């Protein structure tokens, strides 16, 4: 993965996590990192150091809840969106799609677009 991708992912981790949880229902940390890796063909790497502060913040904000479950003799913590978290996931997805549209306008301006006005 190149450093530009890593720079872009920093500002979108919350949106990424919200979307994955909205789509899958509930997930644990490693599962989230692997899902990002698989869906992007390894182009984006979500580290645990970046992921867990976001997961804790989602819980603190009331956007997610956690459930612990024993798996193979180990306690695994699952994260699941609250109804407020689900609504936030929809809102953040719309905000991100709008941001992408704006970036496209900046990167590929139409020929008749006047700059500086």
Secondary structure in CASP SS format (residue, H / E / C, confidence):
PFRMAT SS
TARGET T0000
AUTHOR 0000-0000-0000
METHOD secondary structure of the structure
MODEL  1
X C 1.00
X C 1.00
X H 1.00
X H 1.00
X H 1.00
X H 1.00
X H 1.00
X H 1.00
X H 1.00
X H 1.00
X C 1.00
X C 1.00
X H 1.00
X H 1.00
X H 1.00
X H 1.00
X H 1.00
X H 1.00
X H 1.00
X H 1.00
X H 1.00
X H 1.00
X H 1.00
X H 1.00
X C 1.00
X E 1.00
X E 1.00
X E 1.00
X H 1.00
X H 1.00
X H 1.00
X H 1.00
X H 1.00
X H 1.00
X H 1.00
X H 1.00
X H 1.00
X H 1.00
X H 1.00
X C 1.00
X C 1.00
X C 1.00
X C 1.00
X C 1.00
X C 1.00
X C 1.00
X C 1.00
X H 1.00
X H 1.00
X H 1.00
X H 1.00
X H 1.00
X H 1.00
X H 1.00
X H 1.00
X H 1.00
X H 1.00
X H 1.00
X H 1.00
X H 1.00
X C 1.00
X C 1.00
X C 1.00
X E 1.00
X E 1.00
X E 1.00
X E 1.00
X E 1.00
X E 1.00
X E 1.00
X E 1.00
X C 1.00
X C 1.00
X E 1.00
X E 1.00
X E 1.00
X E 1.00
X E 1.00
X E 1.00
X E 1.00
X E 1.00
X C 1.00
X H 1.00
X H 1.00
X H 1.00
X H 1.00
X H 1.00
X H 1.00
X H 1.00
X H 1.00
X H 1.00
X H 1.00
X H 1.00
X H 1.00
X H 1.00
X H 1.00
X H 1.00
X H 1.00
X H 1.00
X H 1.00
X H 1.00
X H 1.00
X H 1.00
X H 1.00
X H 1.00
X H 1.00
X H 1.00
X C 1.00
X C 1.00
X C 1.00
X C 1.00
X C 1.00
X C 1.00
X C 1.00
X C 1.00
X C 1.00
X C 1.00
END
